[in-house]
Amino acid sequence: MIKKICVAIVIYLSFSSFLFAQSDLVNVWKLDTTITLDIRYATTNNFTGKQVYDEAKFFLRNEPAMKILEVQKELKALGLGLKIFDGYRPLSVQKKFWQIMPDERYVADPKKGSRHNRGAAVDLTLVDKNGNEIPMPTPYDDFTEKASRDYMDLSPQIIINRKFLEDLLAKYGFIGLPTEWWHFDYNGWEKYDVLDVEFKTLEK
Ligand SMILES: [Zn+2]
């Protein structure tokens, strides 16, 4: 009998530590619903033309999540806000992307994992108080040179907007990917492991 109880306790403890490990992913929008969500992979409006997320959810690891909330707070004071296209992405989705586009210029090889798979990268832009996007160099997931941060054949205003977004995110520890103006990695992303937890099993 005692042996059975001990086994039950061990099973319970390993299960709860498993849950605790997962709980480092934070449902960011739930903590500030003024953040605009446009989770494209939960729709057919993305480069795959397919809905690859079962739900439009925005999760990040705890530390970058708290920083994104600070970014939103600063933007709100300026009459602006964040629009999120993507955050944490399960590894299973990365594998689907790779089947559709096996080209490392555009999609991270699932064998290595994307920084999105670590819950330490975010795709975003700026919106005004009415939710209209602030003009940026290209639409989201535009796989052309125009999306690069050093592309300069743009209107002066768009260059200012891109720089404003880059400087603001840098202030909170996010570094822009050189080839995509909308993608930012959180400093120290290497310390987070690649995850394959589906949205539906995470906190709602
Ligand atoms: Zn990205």
Residues whose N, C-alpha, C, O or C-beta is under 5 A from the ligand:
A	BS01	ZN	V122 D123 H183
